[in-house]
Amino acid sequence: MANRNNVHIVMRGAQWGALREGGQRASQVFDTQAQAIQTGREMARQGQGELLIHGQDGRIRARDSYGNDPCPPKDAK
């Protein structure tokens, strides 16, 4: 089951979008990935979800948790 609080940063054509998990359309689209990450991070914080950043190839390249993380990371960024 999809967690609607999670936000994915994905490429949409030539632009980057902030997409809620399980959604079909991006909430917002941006010219740069950095702009999409900034907005997506705020969306994930408000929903206490996870931010999943996808690369141009569609694979997840980074993730950040802003909610109640049952498995917190052991390493420090």
N, C-alpha and C positions, 0 to 999 in steps of 0.2 A: 504494500500500500504506500502510495506517495505521501511524503511529508510536505505539505503545502508551505511550511515555514522555510524550507530549503530553497536557496536561490542559485541558479546556474548562470554562469557567464558564458555565452555561446556566440559563435559567429553566425550572422544572418545575412547572407549575400556578401556585400562588401562592408557591412557594419557589424557592430557588437551589440548583443542584447542581454538584458537582465531578465531571466525567465524563471518564474516560480515552478517548482517541481510539479510535474503532472500537467502543466499548462501547455497549450499549443502555440500561443502567441507571446512574444516578449512584452513585458510590462513597459519597457522603454528601450529605444535603440540609440546608439551613439557612434560617432566616427572612430573613436579609439577604444581599445580594450581598457585602458586606465580609467576612462570616464565611466565605463560600464561597471568596473570593479568598485569604484567609489560609491556608486548608487546601490549596487548589489550588496555591498558590505552593510550599508545603512538598513536596507530591507531585511537582511538576515539578523541584524542586531535587534530590530524592532520586533521581529517574529520569534526571536530566540532560536534560530535555526542554524543551518550550516551554509557556508558560501563555498561553492564548487566552481573553480575557474578552469575552463576548457581551453585548450590551445587551438590553433587553426586546423589541426588534424581531427579535432573533435574529442580527443582523449583528455581526461582530467589531469591537469598538471599541478594543481595546488588546491588545498581546501583549508578552511578555517571554521571553527565551531564557535558559536556565540550563545549556545543554550546550555542545557544541563547535559554535559558530555559524560557518558558512562565510562568512556575509555580515554582519559586525558593523555596527551602526548608526554613522553618521558624526556624528550629533547627540548631545548630552548632555541627559538629562532633567533 
